Every structure is written in C-alpha cells, then in structure tokens.
C-alpha cells in the first residue's frame, strides 16, 4: 500500500540534511552511495539523475530531502532543485508517498509536471505509471494553486516547439523503448539546439541524441 503523505509528516518529515556534496562510489536500482568526507550516504534518486551523475567523475552536489520514519531514515536526492521542490510538494498529497513521487519524477521533468497540473491536463498525468484518473484529479486539486503561486520553476528556457508535435515525438521514442523522461529531455535538448523543426526531423535528431547519450 502506498504510504500517505500525511502519515509521513506525522512521523517526522524534515529537511535537516538539505544538501550533500561528494563523490558517487556506488549505484544501484534507484539509489547512489555518495561519499562525503569518508561517510557513505545512500541517496534515493530518479533513474535520469543516476544515469546523468554516474556518467562523469568528480564531486556531485545533491539537493536532498530527509524523511524520518519510525523504523528508518531515508534520503532522497536531486541534481536540480526544481525536482526537489516538486518532490517536497508531491509527498504532501494524500496517498502519494516518496516512492511514488520519485517514480513520477523519473518519468517526467519537473517543469512538465508543473505544466500538466496547472493546465489541468489529466490525460498527460494519467500516462504516468502509478497515476490513475482519481490520482490525477487529486494532484490537480491539491497542487494546482501551490504550484502556480509558490514553486520557483524557470520556464524561460522551455522549447517553442508545438505541444502536439513534442508529445507525438516523445510518444514515438517511448514506443521505441526509451524511458519517458529521457525522451522528453532529448526532445527538449534537440529543440534548443536546432530550433523548431518538423515532426520527422525532430524525431530523427532526438533519436540520434539518445543513441549518443547511451554510448557515453
């Protein structure tokens, strides 16, 4: 059963550890081990962040959220503070615990989630694994105003490609076996590099970018 957000708060949600800087010494399914001054911190992360951060050496800075339960301490980390902001709000929603929140952000960039909620795009939300029609309505009801007024999400750099084209290209990439969030990121990056292009051109360029990233 998915943990309730209010149950987590009752058990002591805290942000006592809000940032960590160190080297990644190990990684696994949904987590990394970050060496900070000789202490290894297990940090739960999105698949996208894990792939990105483990692809290059050196110290990494993670924005973190510590959740205290009766039986455990759990750290959740993000390379982008916007993801952390969304995560912190997600786990306040009824029936959305940290694992579901992390799963959501593994499938969709924070800015995309904000856009889907604030525009009441239930169809987009229900494409996410673990989110059905009722959960989509709940997310919109509980988060729309908070995301609109208080979340520091910078959308200035968002691509100008039409939403329908972007969705079609991303859907095609997912159908080819690429993860949803990585597909969106590739389409966005391609748009920023090349400007607005037609569907076929954007698909071809985004596919090439994903293949290049997979080789790294």
N, C-alpha and C positions, 0 to 999 in steps of 0.2 A: 504493500500500500504506500502511495506517495505521501511523504511527510507534509503536514500542513505548515504553512508559513507562520501562523500564529503560535503553533506549538514550539517551533524553533525559538521564537522570541521569548516565550515563557521560560525556556531552558537556558537562556542567556546568550543571545546574539551579541556579538561585539566586534569592534574594529580595532582592537588593541594592537594587532600587527597589521599595519596598513600598507607596508612596502618592504620588499626584500631585494637585495642586490647580491648576486653571487654567480657561480658557475654551475651549469647543469652537469651533474655527474652520472645521472641515470634517468631513464624514462620508461614508462610502461603504458598500458592501456588507460588513458585518461589522467595520467599524472606524470610529474617530473620530480626528481630529487635535486634540490638546489643547495649547493654547498655555500654557506655563509659563515666565514671565519672558522671553518672546521666543523660546523654543525650542519647536518643534513636535514633540510626541511622537505617533507613530502607535500607537494602542492598539486591539488586537482586543477586541471586545465582543459580547455577545449582542444579538440584534435587539431584545429587550424593553428592555434598558438604553439602546440607541441611541435608540429612539423616545422613551423617557421623558426622557432627558437633553437631547436636542436640541429638545424641545418648549418649553423655557423658557430665558431668557437668564441670564447671570451665571456666576460661577465654580462649577465642579463638583469634588467630591473623589472620586477613584477609588482603590480598593484594588487594587493591581497585583501581578502575578507576572511576573518576567523570566526568560525561558528563553534560554540561550546555546547555540547550535549551532555547528558548525564553520564554517558559511557565513553565519550571520545571528544577529541579536539580535531577539527577539520579545517584545513586551509584551502581556499580557492583563489587562484591567481590569474591575472590577465595582463597581457603586454600593453593593452590600450585601456586607459582609464574610463573611456566611454563604455566599454564592455562591463567593467566593474560597476559603473553607475546603474546600468540596466539590470545586471545581476542582483544588486542590492535591492532594487525595487521589485524585481520578479519574485524574490523569496518572501515578500510581504503579502503576496496574493494568496488567497485561500486555495489550498490544495496544490500549491506549487512549492516544492522543496528544492534544495540546492542542486540535486542531481538532474531534475527536470529543467531547472533554469540553465544549468551548464549544457544540457543537451540542446536546448533551444538556441543558445549562442554558438554551439558547434555547427548549427545548420544555417544560421542567418546572421549577417553582420549587425551590430548594434543599431546603426543608423537605419537599416532596413526594417528592423523590428519596430523601432520608434515610428517610422513612416506607416507601417502596416496598422499599428494600434491607433495612432492619431487620425488616420484616414478611415478607420473602422473597416479595414479590409479583412473581413472574416475568411474569405476564400484563401488569401495568402497565408493567414495564420494556420488554417487547418491543413495546409500542405506540410506543416512541420510534424515530425514524428512525435507522438505523445500529446498532441493538441487536437481535440475533437471540437465539434461545434459549440458545446457548452463551455469548454475551457476558453475558446476563442472569445465568446461573448463576455466571459468573466474577466479576461485580460483587458479587453476594451473598457468594460465598465469600471474596473478598479484602477487602471493605469492611464487612461487617456488624458485626463486633466493633469496628472502629475508629470507625465512625460512631456506634455505640451509646455507647461509653465516652469518646470524646475530642472530638467535634465540638460546639462551642458553638452549637447551633441552638435558638432560643427558640420553643417550640411553644405557649406560653401563650395566644397570641392566635389560635390556629387556630380556624376556624369550627366550630360544633357541628352543622351540617347532616349528616345521614347520608351515609356514603361512597358508597352506591349512587346516591342522588339527585344528589350532586355529580358523580359520574362520568357519569351519564346527561345532565345538563345541559351539562357540558363537552363531551361527545361530540356533542351536538346543535349546539353553537356551532361546533365544528370542522367538522362536516358542512356548515355554512352558509358556510364559507370563512375563519373566523377562526383565527389561529395557536393552537396548543395552549396554550402558556404564557400568552398574553394571555387566553385563555378561562378558564383556571384562576384567574388573578389577578382577572378580572372577577367570577367566581362567588364567590370568597373575599371580595372587597370588598362585593359585594351582601349576602352573609351577615352581614358585620359591620355594615352599615348597617341592615338590615331584620330581622335575626334569622332564625330557622329558618322557612322557608316551603315550600310545596308545590312540586312539580317545575315545573308550568306557570308559577307565579308567579315562581319563581327564574329560569327561562329568560327570561321576558319582561323582568324587571328587569335581568338580566345583559346581554341583547341591547341594551337601551336604553343601558346604561353604556358598552358597547363602541362604539356609534354616536356617543355624546357624545365619547369619547376620540378617535375618528377625525377629528372635526371640529376638534379643537384644533391 
